[in-house]
């Protein structure tokens, strides 16, 4: 049974895969390129993942959580030592970093920030669709969510599908037929039941919870690399809200970065040649304060770093305009400033992967926002 759906979401705490599934074939016959988004919930600290080493400012501000064993990548920046796979991809020329970037949100609330990082809007709880879902819709693409409920990031205005496999077997064909007959007048229910009846049996069975990021990444990679397989995947990782005992080379934040790093390593390994047609991007709601707090952690901040990997990148490079860590350069005197609206990067990435122009992505995915075109900077 071939997989004909090109889009799916893999949630690190909710995904259960039992086999293959089938659905609509994308109308476009373009060369298949792949986009994988890894959401890092809690506020990923860009200064821990990619510390500034141009002077001693960061070390002075973070005496007990400074990253001592970072791997230098240029004269000003280094990589956290736990990011071994990312460093390997950097050395191979298939990684990039957009530092001092963020969504345009400064309220420092997880709930509001995570809502906006998924909707791509400016007002919390004002939108009911996600920027990725709208971008895919603009390109004539549909989504299948393997989680409950449909993630906001992937929701579009179209009737996207989602399911949540369980250990219980799905109702028999006879039972489903009787239900369809009994509720013939309920159009919404009938559409939902038609989707369920069209799915292979393997979609309705599960093997229990699977929280192993390696297994999820392997599953995603093997499905993406298949002919006619999905071309969009989303992972959801949490745990980056490290208010205390954040750690430097080791610790809570390093542990979460290690999960991300394992994911991109496994994806590269199992994507095979499809890695060359793939880009993997991170997404988080905000960064952390530049200075550590009294609990050897950090508070909610603003600017952070966007990590990119994949063979669609022509070379490894640092992107963005670094504002510096001087007091006057910090946002409200405490946070790394964001000099780039990170939505510009997502619009540019979707345009490249979905073969759409940048203006249409800004119009359809980000409500017509006037975002700079970073296509040449990222892919040029």
C-alpha positions in Angstrom: 0.0 0.0 0.0 1.6 3.3 -1.1 1.3 6.4 0.9 -0.2 9.1 -1.3 -0.6 11.9 1.4 2.3 14.2 1.3 1.8 16.1 4.5 1.6 14.9 8.1 2.5 16.1 11.6 4.5 14.1 14.1 4.0 15.2 17.7 6.6 14.0 20.2 4.1 13.4 22.9 1.1 12.2 20.9 2.1 10.4 17.7 1.3 6.8 17.3 1.9 5.2 14.0 0.7 1.8 13.1 1.2 1.6 9.3 0.4 3.5 6.1 -2.4 5.8 5.3 -3.9 7.0 2.0 -5.6 10.2 1.0 -5.7 12.9 -1.6 -2.9 13.2 -4.0 -1.5 16.7 -4.3 -2.6 18.3 -7.6 0.8 19.8 -8.4 3.3 17.6 -10.1 6.3 19.8 -9.2 9.6 18.4 -8.1 9.1 17.3 -4.5 10.8 19.4 -1.9 10.3 18.9 1.9 9.8 21.1 4.8 10.1 19.9 8.4 9.3 22.2 11.3 10.4 21.4 14.8 8.6 23.4 17.4 10.6 24.1 20.6 8.1 25.1 23.2 9.0 27.0 26.3 11.3 29.6 24.8 14.5 28.2 23.3 17.5 30.2 24.5 19.3 31.2 21.4 22.3 32.4 23.4 22.7 28.8 24.8 22.3 27.1 21.5 24.4 29.6 19.6 26.4 31.6 22.2 28.1 34.9 21.3 31.9 34.5 21.8 33.1 37.8 20.3 34.0 39.1 23.8 33.4 38.2 27.4 30.0 39.9 27.8 27.9 36.7 27.8 30.2 34.9 30.2 30.1 37.8 32.6 26.3 37.9 32.5 26.0 34.2 32.9 28.6 33.1 35.4 27.1 29.7 36.3 25.2 28.8 33.1 27.7 29.9 30.5 28.5 27.4 27.8 32.2 26.7 28.2 32.8 23.9 25.7 31.0 25.5 22.7 32.4 24.7 19.2 33.5 27.8 17.4 31.9 28.3 14.0 33.2 31.8 13.3 34.9 34.7 15.1 31.8 35.7 16.9 29.6 32.6 17.4 29.8 29.0 18.6 27.5 26.0 18.9 26.5 24.3 22.1 28.6 21.1 22.4 25.4 19.0 22.6 24.5 20.0 19.0 26.8 17.4 17.5 24.6 16.5 14.5 24.0 20.2 13.8 27.7 20.8 13.9 28.3 17.9 11.5 25.8 19.4 9.1 27.3 22.8 9.5 30.7 21.4 8.6 29.1 19.7 5.6 27.6 23.0 4.4 24.0 22.2 5.1 23.1 24.3 8.2 22.4 28.0 8.8 21.5 30.2 11.8 19.3 33.3 11.8 20.3 34.9 15.1 18.7 37.8 16.9 15.3 36.9 15.4 11.8 36.3 16.8 8.2 36.5 16.1 6.9 40.1 16.7 5.7 39.4 20.2 7.1 41.0 23.3 4.6 40.1 26.0 6.6 37.1 27.3 3.6 34.9 27.9 3.9 31.3 26.9 0.2 31.0 26.1 0.1 34.1 23.9 3.6 33.5 22.4 2.9 29.9 21.4 -0.5 30.9 19.9 1.2 33.6 17.8 4.2 31.5 16.8 1.6 29.0 15.2 -0.9 31.5 13.8 1.7 33.9 12.5 -0.6 36.8 13.5 -0.1 39.8 15.8 -3.0 39.6 18.2 -3.2 36.6 20.5 -6.2 34.3 20.1 -7.5 36.3 17.1 -6.8 33.6 14.5 -8.0 30.1 14.1 -5.6 28.9 11.4 -1.8 28.5 11.3 0.7 30.0 9.0 1.9 26.7 7.7 -1.6 25.5 7.1 -2.4 28.7 5.2 0.8 28.5 3.2 0.1 24.9 2.2 -3.4 25.9 1.2 -2.1 28.7 -0.9 0.0 26.1 -2.8 -3.0 23.8 -3.2 -1.8 21.4 -0.5 -3.7 19.6 2.2 -2.6 18.3 5.6 -3.1 15.1 7.5 -2.5 15.4 11.3 -1.5 12.4 13.3 -2.3 14.0 16.6 -5.3 15.1 18.7 -6.4 17.8 18.1 -5.3 19.2 14.8 -2.3 21.4 15.7 -3.0 25.1 15.2 0.2 25.6 13.1 -1.2 23.2 10.5 -4.8 24.3 10.4 -6.0 26.0 7.2 -9.4 27.1 6.0 -9.8 23.9 4.0 -11.2 20.8 5.5 -8.0 19.2 6.7 -8.1 15.7 8.2 -6.7 14.3 11.4 -6.9 11.1 13.4 -5.6 9.7 16.6 -4.9 6.0 16.5 -5.7 3.9 19.6 -5.2 0.4 20.8 -8.9 -0.3 20.2 -9.8 -1.6 16.8 -11.9 0.6 14.5 -15.6 -0.3 14.0 -16.2 -2.9 11.4 -17.3 -1.9 7.8 -20.8 -3.1 8.6 -21.1 -1.0 11.7 -19.8 2.1 9.8 -22.3 1.5 7.1 -25.2 1.3 9.6 -24.1 4.5 11.2 -23.9 6.2 7.8 -27.4 5.1 7.1 -28.7 6.2 10.5 -27.1 9.7 10.2 -27.7 10.3 6.5 -28.8 13.9 7.0 -25.8 15.1 9.1 -23.5 16.5 6.4 -20.6 17.2 8.7 -20.7 13.8 10.4 -21.1 12.1 7.0 -17.9 13.8 5.7 -16.0 12.7 8.8 -17.3 9.2 8.6 -16.4 9.0 4.9 -12.8 9.9 5.8 -12.7 7.2 8.4 -14.2 4.6 6.1 -11.7 5.4 3.4 -8.7 4.9 5.7 -6.8 1.6 5.7 -7.3 -0.6 8.8 -3.7 0.1 9.8 -4.6 3.7 10.5 -7.0 2.8 13.2 -4.7 0.7 15.3 -1.8 1.8 17.5 1.0 0.3 19.6 0.7 2.7 22.5 2.4 5.9 23.4 5.6 6.6 21.6 7.6 9.5 23.0 11.0 8.4 21.5 12.1 11.2 19.3 14.4 8.9 17.4 11.5 6.6 16.5 9.3 9.5 15.4 12.1 11.1 13.3 12.8 7.7 11.7 9.2 7.2 10.9 8.9 10.7 9.4 12.0 10.3 7.3 11.0 6.9 5.9 7.6 8.3 4.9 8.9 11.5 3.4 11.5 9.7 1.3 8.9 7.4 -0.3 7.6 8.2 -3.8 4.3 10.0 -3.3 5.0 10.3 0.4 4.5 13.4 2.6 6.5 16.5 2.0 5.7 18.4 5.2 6.3 17.2 8.8 6.0 19.0 12.2 7.5 17.9 15.5 6.5 19.3 18.8 9.2 19.4 21.5 8.7 21.0 24.9 10.7 21.7 28.1 12.7 24.8 27.2 11.3 27.0 30.0 14.3 26.8 32.3 13.7 29.3 35.0 16.2 27.5 37.4 19.2 25.2 37.0 19.3 25.8 33.3 22.9 24.6 33.1 25.6 25.4 30.6 27.3 22.5 28.8 25.0 20.2 30.7 21.7 20.7 32.3 18.0 21.1 31.5 18.4 23.3 28.5 21.1 21.1 27.1 18.9 18.1 27.6 16.2 19.6 25.4 18.6 20.7 22.8 19.9 17.2 22.7 16.5 15.9 21.7 16.3 18.4 18.8 19.8 17.4 17.8 18.9 13.7 17.8 15.9 14.5 15.7 17.8 16.2 12.9 20.5 13.5 13.0 18.0 10.7 12.7 16.1 12.6 10.0 19.3 13.0 7.9 20.2 9.4 8.4 16.9 8.0 7.2 16.0 10.6 4.6 18.9 9.4 2.5 19.1 11.2 -0.8 15.8 13.0 0.1 17.8 15.1 2.6 19.2 17.0 -0.4 15.6 18.2 -1.1 14.8 19.0 2.5 15.0 22.0 4.9 14.4 21.6 8.7 13.5 24.8 10.6 12.9 25.4 14.3 10.1 27.5 15.8 9.8 28.9 19.3 7.8 31.6 21.0 10.6 33.8 22.3 14.2 33.6 23.7 15.5 34.0 27.3 17.0 36.9 29.2 20.6 37.6 28.5 21.6 37.6 32.2 20.9 34.6 34.4 18.5 35.0 37.4 19.0 34.1 41.0 18.1 30.5 40.4 20.8 29.9 37.9 18.2 30.0 35.1 16.8 32.6 32.8 13.5 34.4 32.4 11.2 34.8 29.4 12.9 37.1 26.8 12.6 38.2 23.2 15.3 37.6 20.6 16.5 34.0 19.9 18.0 32.0 17.1 16.4 30.1 14.2 18.2 26.9 13.4 18.1 25.6 9.8 19.4 22.4 8.4 19.0 20.4 5.2 20.4 19.8 1.8 18.3 22.7 0.2 20.7 25.1 1.9 23.6 25.9 -0.5 26.2 26.5 2.3 26.5 27.0 6.0 26.2 30.6 7.1 25.2 33.0 9.9 22.3 35.2 8.9 20.8 38.3 10.4 22.0 41.6 11.9 23.7 41.0 15.2 22.7 43.9 17.6 25.3 43.1 20.3 24.9 42.6 24.1 25.7 46.1 25.3 23.0 47.3 27.8 21.7 49.9 25.4 21.3 47.4 22.6 19.2 45.0 24.7 15.4 45.0 24.4 14.1 46.8 27.5 17.7 46.5 28.9 17.3 42.8 29.5 16.7 40.7 26.3 18.5 40.0 23.2 16.9 42.3 20.6 15.3 40.8 17.5 16.5 42.6 14.4 14.6 40.3 12.0 10.9 39.2 12.1 11.4 35.5 11.8 8.1 35.2 9.9 10.1 36.6 6.9 12.3 33.4 7.0 9.2 31.1 7.2 7.6 32.9 4.2 10.8 32.7 2.2 11.2 29.0 3.1 7.7 28.1 2.2 8.0 30.0 -1.1 11.1 28.0 -2.0 9.7 24.6 -0.9 6.2 25.1 -2.3 7.4 26.9 -5.5 5.4 30.1 -4.7 6.6 33.7 -4.9 7.4 35.5 -1.7 4.7 38.1 -2.0 2.0 35.4 -2.3 3.3 33.7 0.8 3.2 36.9 2.8 -0.3 37.6 1.5 -1.8 34.2 2.1 0.2 32.9 5.1 0.9 36.1 7.0 -2.1 38.3 6.3 -0.3 40.5 3.8 2.5 41.4 6.2 5.3 43.4 4.6 8.1 40.9 5.3 11.5 41.1 3.7 12.4 38.4 1.2 15.2 36.3 2.6 15.2 33.8 -0.2 18.5 34.8 -1.6 20.1 35.1 1.9 18.9 31.5 2.8 19.0 29.7 -0.5 21.2 31.9 -2.7 
